[in-house]
Amino acid sequence: MTSWQLVRVIAGTFILISLALGTPGSPVFLSKWWLAFTAFVGANLLQSGITRWCLMDSILRRLGVRAGC
């Protein structure tokens, strides 16, 4: 997998987990504050789409993950 593929997988995983933890109807609900994490991930995706720079991609590349689009 390339770094951008992993960024998408990680972001999607974070969003799904935080929605499960922040939605009152969920069997694993903890607190509505988990929805703030969902918003944070979404804002980072928006920022990376506009600026073409992503912190998670930079971290993954430093860890040796192959770069790619």
PDB file with SEQRES, HELIX, SHEET and CRYST1 records, atoms N, CA, C and O in Angstrom:
SEQRES   1 A   69  MET THR SER TRP GLN LEU VAL ARG VAL ILE ALA GLY THR          
SEQRES   2 A   69  PHE ILE LEU ILE SER LEU ALA LEU GLY THR PRO GLY SER          
SEQRES   3 A   69  PRO VAL PHE LEU SER LYS TRP TRP LEU ALA PHE THR ALA          
SEQRES   4 A   69  PHE VAL GLY ALA ASN LEU LEU GLN SER GLY ILE THR ARG          
SEQRES   5 A   69  TRP CYS LEU MET ASP SER ILE LEU ARG ARG LEU GLY VAL          
SEQRES   6 A   69  ARG ALA GLY CYS                                              
HELIX    1 AA1 SER A    3  GLY A   22  1                                  20    
HELIX    2 AA2 TRP A   34  THR A   51  1                                  18    
HELIX    3 AA3 LEU A   55  ARG A   62  1                                   8    
CRYST1    1.000    1.000    1.000  90.00  90.00  90.00 P 1           1          
ATOM      1  N   MET A   1       0.835  -1.183   0.000  1.00  0.00           N  
ATOM      2  CA  MET A   1       0.000   0.000   0.000  1.00  0.00           C  
ATOM      3  C   MET A   1       0.879   1.245   0.000  1.00  0.00           C  
ATOM      4  O   MET A   1       1.957   1.264   0.593  1.00  0.00           O  
ATOM      5  N   THR A   2       0.399   2.274  -0.672  1.00  0.00           N  
ATOM      6  CA  THR A   2       1.129   3.533  -0.675  1.00  0.00           C  
ATOM      7  C   THR A   2       0.671   4.387   0.509  1.00  0.00           C  
ATOM      8  O   THR A   2      -0.316   4.078   1.177  1.00  0.00           O  
ATOM      9  N   SER A   3       1.409   5.460   0.747  1.00  0.00           N  
ATOM     10  CA  SER A   3       1.100   6.313   1.893  1.00  0.00           C  
ATOM     11  C   SER A   3      -0.297   6.918   1.783  1.00  0.00           C  
ATOM     12  O   SER A   3      -1.006   7.010   2.785  1.00  0.00           O  
ATOM     13  N   TRP A   4      -0.704   7.332   0.584  1.00  0.00           N  
ATOM     14  CA  TRP A   4      -2.028   7.934   0.435  1.00  0.00           C  
ATOM     15  C   TRP A   4      -3.141   6.922   0.647  1.00  0.00           C  
ATOM     16  O   TRP A   4      -4.198   7.269   1.174  1.00  0.00           O  
ATOM     17  N   GLN A   5      -2.922   5.680   0.245  1.00  0.00           N  
ATOM     18  CA  GLN A   5      -3.919   4.652   0.500  1.00  0.00           C  
ATOM     19  C   GLN A   5      -4.067   4.423   1.999  1.00  0.00           C  
ATOM     20  O   GLN A   5      -5.179   4.279   2.507  1.00  0.00           O  
ATOM     21  N   LEU A   6      -2.940   4.389   2.701  1.00  0.00           N  
ATOM     22  CA  LEU A   6      -2.987   4.198   4.152  1.00  0.00           C  
ATOM     23  C   LEU A   6      -3.634   5.382   4.850  1.00  0.00           C  
ATOM     24  O   LEU A   6      -4.360   5.195   5.827  1.00  0.00           O  
ATOM     25  N   VAL A   7      -3.388   6.601   4.372  1.00  0.00           N  
ATOM     26  CA  VAL A   7      -4.032   7.777   4.957  1.00  0.00           C  
ATOM     27  C   VAL A   7      -5.542   7.631   4.865  1.00  0.00           C  
ATOM     28  O   VAL A   7      -6.249   7.907   5.835  1.00  0.00           O  
ATOM     29  N   ARG A   8      -6.039   7.207   3.732  1.00  0.00           N  
ATOM     30  CA  ARG A   8      -7.489   7.043   3.555  1.00  0.00           C  
ATOM     31  C   ARG A   8      -8.047   5.936   4.439  1.00  0.00           C  
ATOM     32  O   ARG A   8      -9.129   6.079   5.008  1.00  0.00           O  
ATOM     33  N   VAL A   9      -7.321   4.844   4.554  1.00  0.00           N  
ATOM     34  CA  VAL A   9      -7.762   3.736   5.405  1.00  0.00           C  
ATOM     35  C   VAL A   9      -7.794   4.176   6.868  1.00  0.00           C  
ATOM     36  O   VAL A   9      -8.760   3.904   7.581  1.00  0.00           O  
ATOM     37  N   ILE A  10      -6.741   4.853   7.309  1.00  0.00           N  
ATOM     38  CA  ILE A  10      -6.665   5.310   8.705  1.00  0.00           C  
ATOM     39  C   ILE A  10      -7.762   6.338   8.989  1.00  0.00           C  
ATOM     40  O   ILE A  10      -8.436   6.249  10.015  1.00  0.00           O  
ATOM     41  N   ALA A  11      -7.948   7.311   8.091  1.00  0.00           N  
ATOM     42  CA  ALA A  11      -8.981   8.333   8.296  1.00  0.00           C  
ATOM     43  C   ALA A  11     -10.368   7.695   8.345  1.00  0.00           C  
ATOM     44  O   ALA A  11     -11.175   8.041   9.208  1.00  0.00           O  
ATOM     45  N   GLY A  12     -10.649   6.782   7.444  1.00  0.00           N  
ATOM     46  CA  GLY A  12     -11.945   6.103   7.447  1.00  0.00           C  
ATOM     47  C   GLY A  12     -12.171   5.303   8.719  1.00  0.00           C  
ATOM     48  O   GLY A  12     -13.274   5.290   9.266  1.00  0.00           O  
ATOM     49  N   THR A  13     -11.133   4.644   9.182  1.00  0.00           N  
ATOM     50  CA  THR A  13     -11.228   3.871  10.426  1.00  0.00           C  
ATOM     51  C   THR A  13     -11.499   4.787  11.610  1.00  0.00           C  
ATOM     52  O   THR A  13     -12.370   4.502  12.431  1.00  0.00           O  
ATOM     53  N   PHE A  14     -10.746   5.901  11.702  1.00  0.00           N  
ATOM     54  CA  PHE A  14     -10.957   6.870  12.784  1.00  0.00           C  
ATOM     55  C   PHE A  14     -12.385   7.412  12.770  1.00  0.00           C  
ATOM     56  O   PHE A  14     -13.012   7.539  13.821  1.00  0.00           O  
ATOM     57  N   ILE A  15     -12.895   7.729  11.590  1.00  0.00           N  
ATOM     58  CA  ILE A  15     -14.250   8.283  11.483  1.00  0.00           C  
ATOM     59  C   ILE A  15     -15.280   7.260  11.935  1.00  0.00           C  
ATOM     60  O   ILE A  15     -16.174   7.591  12.714  1.00  0.00           O  
ATOM     61  N   LEU A  16     -15.172   6.035  11.466  1.00  0.00           N  
ATOM     62  CA  LEU A  16     -16.147   5.012  11.847  1.00  0.00           C  
ATOM     63  C   LEU A  16     -16.111   4.706  13.343  1.00  0.00           C  
ATOM     64  O   LEU A  16     -17.158   4.547  13.972  1.00  0.00           O  
ATOM     65  N   ILE A  17     -14.915   4.623  13.908  1.00  0.00           N  
ATOM     66  CA  ILE A  17     -14.793   4.346  15.351  1.00  0.00           C  
ATOM     67  C   ILE A  17     -15.356   5.495  16.172  1.00  0.00           C  
ATOM     68  O   ILE A  17     -16.096   5.273  17.131  1.00  0.00           O  
ATOM     69  N   SER A  18     -15.004   6.741  15.793  1.00  0.00           N  
ATOM     70  CA  SER A  18     -15.490   7.879  16.573  1.00  0.00           C  
ATOM     71  C   SER A  18     -16.998   8.051  16.432  1.00  0.00           C  
ATOM     72  O   SER A  18     -17.653   8.485  17.379  1.00  0.00           O  
ATOM     73  N   LEU A  19     -17.561   7.721  15.278  1.00  0.00           N  
ATOM     74  CA  LEU A  19     -19.019   7.751  15.137  1.00  0.00           C  
ATOM     75  C   LEU A  19     -19.677   6.695  16.019  1.00  0.00           C  
ATOM     76  O   LEU A  19     -20.707   6.959  16.641  1.00  0.00           O  
ATOM     77  N   ALA A  20     -19.096   5.516  16.075  1.00  0.00           N  
ATOM     78  CA  ALA A  20     -19.646   4.457  16.923  1.00  0.00           C  
ATOM     79  C   ALA A  20     -19.596   4.854  18.399  1.00  0.00           C  
ATOM     80  O   ALA A  20     -20.515   4.553  19.160  1.00  0.00           O  
ATOM     81  N   LEU A  21     -18.524   5.528  18.795  1.00  0.00           N  
ATOM     82  CA  LEU A  21     -18.381   5.925  20.196  1.00  0.00           C  
ATOM     83  C   LEU A  21     -19.173   7.184  20.541  1.00  0.00           C  
ATOM     84  O   LEU A  21     -19.435   7.439  21.716  1.00  0.00           O  
ATOM     85  N   GLY A  22     -19.561   7.982  19.530  1.00  0.00           N  
ATOM     86  CA  GLY A  22     -20.218   9.251  19.795  1.00  0.00           C  
ATOM     87  C   GLY A  22     -21.691   9.321  19.469  1.00  0.00           C  
ATOM     88  O   GLY A  22     -22.341  10.316  19.791  1.00  0.00           O  
ATOM     89  N   THR A  23     -22.239   8.300  18.842  1.00  0.00           N  
ATOM     90  CA  THR A  23     -23.654   8.300  18.487  1.00  0.00           C  
ATOM     91  C   THR A  23     -24.459   7.620  19.595  1.00  0.00           C  
ATOM     92  O   THR A  23     -24.218   6.454  19.905  1.00  0.00           O  
ATOM     93  N   PRO A  24     -25.416   8.341  20.195  1.00  0.00           N  
ATOM     94  CA  PRO A  24     -26.157   7.781  21.335  1.00  0.00           C  
ATOM     95  C   PRO A  24     -26.845   6.441  21.067  1.00  0.00           C  
ATOM     96  O   PRO A  24     -27.009   5.658  22.003  1.00  0.00           O  
ATOM     97  N   GLY A  25     -27.248   6.148  19.852  1.00  0.00           N  
ATOM     98  CA  GLY A  25     -27.922   4.883  19.557  1.00  0.00           C  
ATOM     99  C   GLY A  25     -26.983   3.700  19.413  1.00  0.00           C  
ATOM    100  O   GLY A  25     -27.435   2.563  19.277  1.00  0.00           O  
ATOM    101  N   SER A  26     -25.690   3.951  19.442  1.00  0.00           N  
ATOM    102  CA  SER A  26     -24.701   2.890  19.248  1.00  0.00           C  
ATOM    103  C   SER A  26     -24.556   2.042  20.507  1.00  0.00           C  
ATOM    104  O   SER A  26     -24.629   2.562  21.620  1.00  0.00           O  
ATOM    105  N   PRO A  27     -24.348   0.735  20.332  1.00  0.00           N  
ATOM    106  CA  PRO A  27     -24.155  -0.126  21.515  1.00  0.00           C  
ATOM    107  C   PRO A  27     -22.841   0.139  22.247  1.00  0.00           C  
ATOM    108  O   PRO A  27     -22.683  -0.288  23.391  1.00  0.00           O  
ATOM    109  N   VAL A  28     -21.898   0.831  21.614  1.00  0.00           N  
ATOM    110  CA  VAL A  28     -20.617   1.134  22.262  1.00  0.00           C  
ATOM    111  C   VAL A  28     -20.485   2.634  22.567  1.00  0.00           C  
ATOM    112  O   VAL A  28     -19.374   3.145  22.711  1.00  0.00           O  
ATOM    113  N   PHE A  29     -21.611   3.329  22.664  1.00  0.00           N  
ATOM    114  CA  PHE A  29     -21.621   4.771  22.937  1.00  0.00           C  
ATOM    115  C   PHE A  29     -20.900   5.088  24.237  1.00  0.00           C  
ATOM    116  O   PHE A  29     -21.135   4.448  25.262  1.00  0.00           O  
ATOM    117  N   LEU A  30     -20.016   6.085  24.184  1.00  0.00           N  
ATOM    118  CA  LEU A  30     -19.337   6.556  25.389  1.00  0.00           C  
ATOM    119  C   LEU A  30     -19.701   8.001  25.704  1.00  0.00           C  
ATOM    120  O   LEU A  30     -20.112   8.319  26.821  1.00  0.00           O  
ATOM    121  N   SER A  31     -19.546   8.878  24.703  1.00  0.00           N  
ATOM    122  CA  SER A  31     -19.797  10.295  24.917  1.00  0.00           C  
ATOM    123  C   SER A  31     -20.005  10.984  23.575  1.00  0.00           C  
ATOM    124  O   SER A  31     -19.429  10.582  22.564  1.00  0.00           O  
ATOM    125  N   LYS A  32     -20.838  12.031  23.574  1.00  0.00           N  
ATOM    126  CA  LYS A  32     -21.040  12.793  22.346  1.00  0.00           C  
ATOM    127  C   LYS A  32     -19.780  13.539  21.932  1.00  0.00           C  
ATOM    128  O   LYS A  32     -19.669  13.971  20.784  1.00  0.00           O  
ATOM    129  N   TRP A  33     -18.833  13.696  22.843  1.00  0.00           N  
ATOM    130  CA  TRP A  33     -17.584  14.399  22.538  1.00  0.00           C  
ATOM    131  C   TRP A  33     -16.735  13.673  21.508  1.00  0.00           C  
ATOM    132  O   TRP A  33     -15.846  14.275  20.906  1.00  0.00           O  
ATOM    133  N   TRP A  34     -16.996  12.386  21.296  1.00  0.00           N  
ATOM    134  CA  TRP A  34     -16.272  11.655  20.247  1.00  0.00           C  
ATOM    135  C   TRP A  34     -16.593  12.211  18.864  1.00  0.00           C  
ATOM    136  O   TRP A  34     -15.809  12.037  17.932  1.00  0.00           O  
ATOM    137  N   LEU A  35     -17.730  12.872  18.722  1.00  0.00           N  
ATOM    138  CA  LEU A  35     -18.083  13.477  17.439  1.00  0.00           C  
ATOM    139  C   LEU A  35     -17.159  14.641  17.109  1.00  0.00           C  
ATOM    140  O   LEU A  35     -16.991  14.977  15.937  1.00  0.00           O  
ATOM    141  N   ALA A  36     -16.557  15.262  18.121  1.00  0.00           N  
ATOM    142  CA  ALA A  36     -15.564  16.308  17.876  1.00  0.00           C  
ATOM    143  C   ALA A  36     -14.344  15.714  17.170  1.00  0.00           C  
ATOM    144  O   ALA A  36     -13.737  16.370  16.323  1.00  0.00           O  
ATOM    145  N   PHE A  37     -13.986  14.489  17.513  1.00  0.00           N  
ATOM    146  CA  PHE A  37     -12.870  13.817  16.832  1.00  0.00           C  
ATOM    147  C   PHE A  37     -13.224  13.551  15.372  1.00  0.00           C  
ATOM    148  O   PHE A  37     -12.376  13.674  14.488  1.00  0.00           O  
ATOM    149  N   THR A  38     -14.475  13.188  15.125  1.00  0.00           N  
ATOM    150  CA  THR A  38     -14.935  12.996  13.746  1.00  0.00           C  
ATOM    151  C   THR A  38     -14.776  14.287  12.955  1.00  0.00           C  
ATOM    152  O   THR A  38     -14.300  14.272  11.820  1.00  0.00           O  
ATOM    153  N   ALA A  39     -15.175  15.403  13.556  1.00  0.00           N  
ATOM    154  CA  ALA A  39     -15.040  16.710  12.897  1.00  0.00           C  
ATOM    155  C   ALA A  39     -13.575  17.054  12.669  1.00  0.00           C  
ATOM    156  O   ALA A  39     -13.232  17.621  11.632  1.00  0.00           O  
ATOM    157  N   PHE A  40     -12.708  16.721  13.616  1.00  0.00           N  
ATOM    158  CA  PHE A  40     -11.274  16.986  13.486  1.00  0.00           C  
ATOM    159  C   PHE A  40     -10.685  16.218  12.299  1.00  0.00           C  
ATOM    160  O   PHE A  40      -9.924  16.784  11.514  1.00  0.00           O  
ATOM    161  N   VAL A  41     -11.024  14.964  12.167  1.00  0.00           N  
ATOM    162  CA  VAL A  41     -10.530  14.155  11.046  1.00  0.00           C  
ATOM    163  C   VAL A  41     -11.057  14.715   9.725  1.00  0.00           C  
ATOM    164  O   VAL A  41     -10.310  14.820   8.752  1.00  0.00           O  
ATOM    165  N   GLY A  42     -12.333  15.070   9.690  1.00  0.00           N  
ATOM    166  CA  GLY A  42     -12.906  15.656   8.485  1.00  0.00           C  
ATOM    167  C   GLY A  42     -12.240  16.966   8.108  1.00  0.00           C  
ATOM    168  O   GLY A  42     -11.983  17.214   6.930  1.00  0.00           O  
ATOM    169  N   ALA A  43     -11.957  17.811   9.096  1.00  0.00           N  
ATOM    170  CA  ALA A  43     -11.278  19.082   8.832  1.00  0.00           C  
ATOM    171  C   ALA A  43      -9.871  18.847   8.293  1.00  0.00           C  
ATOM    172  O   ALA A  43      -9.414  19.575   7.412  1.00  0.00           O  
ATOM    173  N   ASN A  44      -9.189  17.841   8.815  1.00  0.00           N  
ATOM    174  CA  ASN A  44      -7.846  17.525   8.316  1.00  0.00           C  
ATOM    175  C   ASN A  44      -7.896  17.002   6.883  1.00  0.00           C  
ATOM    176  O   ASN A  44      -7.014  17.314   6.083  1.00  0.00           O  
ATOM    177  N   LEU A  45      -8.907  16.218   6.552  1.00  0.00           N  
ATOM    178  CA  LEU A  45      -9.060  15.751   5.171  1.00  0.00           C  
ATOM    179  C   LEU A  45      -9.327  16.925   4.234  1.00  0.00           C  
ATOM    180  O   LEU A  45      -8.776  16.984   3.134  1.00  0.00           O  
ATOM    181  N   LEU A  46     -10.167  17.854   4.667  1.00  0.00           N  
ATOM    182  CA  LEU A  46     -10.448  19.050   3.867  1.00  0.00           C  
ATOM    183  C   LEU A  46      -9.183  19.881   3.674  1.00  0.00           C  
ATOM    184  O   LEU A  46      -8.880  20.306   2.560  1.00  0.00           O  
ATOM    185  N   GLN A  47      -8.454  20.108   4.751  1.00  0.00           N  
ATOM    186  CA  GLN A  47      -7.213  20.878   4.688  1.00  0.00           C  
ATOM    187  C   GLN A  47      -6.203  20.225   3.760  1.00  0.00           C  
ATOM    188  O   GLN A  47      -5.561  20.914   2.967  1.00  0.00           O  
ATOM    189  N   SER A  48      -6.052  18.917   3.843  1.00  0.00           N  
ATOM    190  CA  SER A  48      -5.067  18.243   2.996  1.00  0.00           C  
ATOM    191  C   SER A  48      -5.476  18.267   1.528  1.00  0.00           C  
ATOM    192  O   SER A  48      -4.621  18.291   0.642  1.00  0.00           O  
ATOM    193  N   GLY A  49      -6.773  18.262   1.272  1.00  0.00           N  
ATOM    194  CA  GLY A  49      -7.243  18.355  -0.102  1.00  0.00           C  
ATOM    195  C   GLY A  49      -6.987  19.723  -0.715  1.00  0.00           C  
ATOM    196  O   GLY A  49      -6.723  19.835  -1.912  1.00  0.00           O  
ATOM    197  N   ILE A  50      -7.065  20.766   0.113  1.00  0.00           N  
ATOM    198  CA  ILE A  50      -6.860  22.127  -0.376  1.00  0.00           C  
ATOM    199  C   ILE A  50      -5.373  22.466  -0.494  1.00  0.00           C  
ATOM    200  O   ILE A  50      -4.938  23.049  -1.487  1.00  0.00           O  
ATOM    201  N   THR A  51      -4.596  22.092   0.534  1.00  0.00           N  
ATOM    202  CA  THR A  51      -3.178  22.488   0.560  1.00  0.00           C  
ATOM    203  C   THR A  51      -2.237  21.470  -0.080  1.00  0.00           C  
ATOM    204  O   THR A  51      -1.076  21.777  -0.351  1.00  0.00           O  
ATOM    205  N   ARG A  52      -2.738  20.257  -0.320  1.00  0.00           N  
ATOM    206  CA  ARG A  52      -1.927  19.154  -0.851  1.00  0.00           C  
ATOM    207  C   ARG A  52      -0.807  18.743   0.104  1.00  0.00           C  
ATOM    208  O   ARG A  52       0.224  18.235  -0.336  1.00  0.00           O  
ATOM    209  N   TRP A  53      -1.001  18.960   1.412  1.00  0.00           N  
ATOM    210  CA  TRP A  53      -0.062  18.523   2.437  1.00  0.00           C  
ATOM    211  C   TRP A  53      -0.846  17.841   3.542  1.00  0.00           C  
ATOM    212  O   TRP A  53      -1.876  18.347   3.987  1.00  0.00           O  
ATOM    213  N   CYS A  54      -0.356  16.691   3.983  1.00  0.00           N  
ATOM    214  CA  CYS A  54      -1.037  15.910   5.013  1.00  0.00           C  
ATOM    215  C   CYS A  54      -0.011  15.427   6.036  1.00  0.00           C  
ATOM    216  O   CYS A  54       0.972  14.774   5.685  1.00  0.00           O  
ATOM    217  N   LEU A  55      -0.252  15.755   7.304  1.00  0.00           N  
ATOM    218  CA  LEU A  55       0.675  15.355   8.363  1.00  0.00           C  
ATOM    219  C   LEU A  55       0.781  13.834   8.457  1.00  0.00           C  
ATOM    220  O   LEU A  55       1.879  13.300   8.613  1.00  0.00           O  
ATOM    221  N   MET A  56      -0.346  13.134   8.365  1.00  0.00           N  
ATOM    222  CA  MET A  56      -0.318  11.668   8.447  1.00  0.00           C  
ATOM    223  C   MET A  56       0.522  11.075   7.325  1.00  0.00           C  
ATOM    224  O   MET A  56       1.257  10.113   7.543  1.00  0.00           O  
ATOM    225  N   ASP A  57       0.419  11.640   6.130  1.00  0.00           N  
ATOM    226  CA  ASP A  57       1.232  11.166   5.006  1.00  0.00           C  
ATOM    227  C   ASP A  57       2.716  11.379   5.300  1.00  0.00           C  
ATOM    228  O   ASP A  57       3.539  10.507   5.021  1.00  0.00           O  
ATOM    229  N   SER A  58       3.054  12.535   5.862  1.00  0.00           N  
ATOM    230  CA  SER A  58       4.455  12.818   6.210  1.00  0.00           C  
ATOM    231  C   SER A  58       4.975  11.827   7.246  1.00  0.00           C  
ATOM    232  O   SER A  58       6.104  11.347   7.144  1.00  0.00           O  
ATOM    233  N   ILE A  59       4.155  11.527   8.232  1.00  0.00           N  
ATOM    234  CA  ILE A  59       4.553  10.571   9.271  1.00  0.00           C  
ATOM    235  C   ILE A  59       4.752   9.183   8.669  1.00  0.00           C  
ATOM    236  O   ILE A  59       5.747   8.517   8.957  1.00  0.00           O  
ATOM    237  N   LEU A  60       3.818   8.749   7.844  1.00  0.00           N  
ATOM    238  CA  LEU A  60       3.924   7.420   7.236  1.00  0.00           C  
ATOM    239  C   LEU A  60       5.159   7.309   6.344  1.00  0.00           C  
ATOM    240  O   LEU A  60       5.825   6.274   6.329  1.00  0.00           O  
ATOM    241  N   ARG A  61       5.463   8.367   5.608  1.00  0.00           N  
ATOM    242  CA  ARG A  61       6.643   8.330   4.733  1.00  0.00           C  
ATOM    243  C   ARG A  61       7.929   8.247   5.555  1.00  0.00           C  
ATOM    244  O   ARG A  61       8.872   7.559   5.163  1.00  0.00           O  
ATOM    245  N   ARG A  62       7.970   8.940   6.684  1.00  0.00           N  
ATOM    246  CA  ARG A  62       9.154   8.848   7.558  1.00  0.00           C  
ATOM    247  C   ARG A  62       9.292   7.460   8.168  1.00  0.00           C  
ATOM    248  O   ARG A  62      10.393   7.032   8.516  1.00  0.00           O  
ATOM    249  N   LEU A  63       8.178   6.768   8.295  1.00  0.00           N  
ATOM    250  CA  LEU A  63       8.214   5.398   8.819  1.00  0.00           C  
ATOM    251  C   LEU A  63       8.568   4.369   7.734  1.00  0.00           C  
ATOM    252  O   LEU A  63       8.663   3.173   8.007  1.00  0.00           O  
ATOM    253  N   GLY A  64       8.760   4.853   6.508  1.00  0.00           N  
ATOM    254  CA  GLY A  64       9.212   3.970   5.457  1.00  0.00           C  
ATOM    255  C   GLY A  64       8.146   3.488   4.500  1.00  0.00           C  
ATOM    256  O   GLY A  64       8.416   2.626   3.664  1.00  0.00           O  
ATOM    257  N   VAL A  65       6.941   4.023   4.601  1.00  0.00           N  
ATOM    258  CA  VAL A  65       5.885   3.636   3.681  1.00  0.00           C  
ATOM    259  C   VAL A  65       6.144   4.286   2.320  1.00  0.00           C  
ATOM    260  O   VAL A  65       6.531   5.453   2.249  1.00  0.00           O  
ATOM    261  N   ARG A  66       5.934   3.543   1.263  1.00  0.00           N  
ATOM    262  CA  ARG A  66       6.170   4.030  -0.094  1.00  0.00           C  
ATOM    263  C   ARG A  66       5.220   5.173  -0.423  1.00  0.00           C  
ATOM    264  O   ARG A  66       4.021   5.074  -0.158  1.00  0.00           O  
ATOM    265  N   ALA A  67       5.730   6.243  -0.990  1.00  0.00           N  
ATOM    266  CA  ALA A  67       4.909   7.384  -1.405  1.00  0.00           C  
ATOM    267  C   ALA A  67       4.085   7.032  -2.615  1.00  0.00           C  
ATOM    268  O   ALA A  67       4.483   6.181  -3.411  1.00  0.00           O  
ATOM    269  N   GLY A  68       2.957   7.664  -2.767  1.00  0.00           N  
ATOM    270  CA  GLY A  68       2.116   7.412  -3.931  1.00  0.00           C  
ATOM    271  C   GLY A  68       0.864   8.215  -3.878  1.00  0.00           C  
ATOM    272  O   GLY A  68       0.533   8.810  -2.852  1.00  0.00           O  
ATOM    273  N   CYS A  69       0.147   8.238  -5.004  1.00  0.00           N  
ATOM    274  CA  CYS A  69      -1.104   9.028  -5.078  1.00  0.00           C  
ATOM    275  C   CYS A  69      -2.314   8.153  -5.075  1.00  0.00           C  
ATOM    276  O   CYS A  69      -3.438   8.654  -5.132  1.00  0.00           O  
TER     277      CYS A  69                                                      
END                                                                             
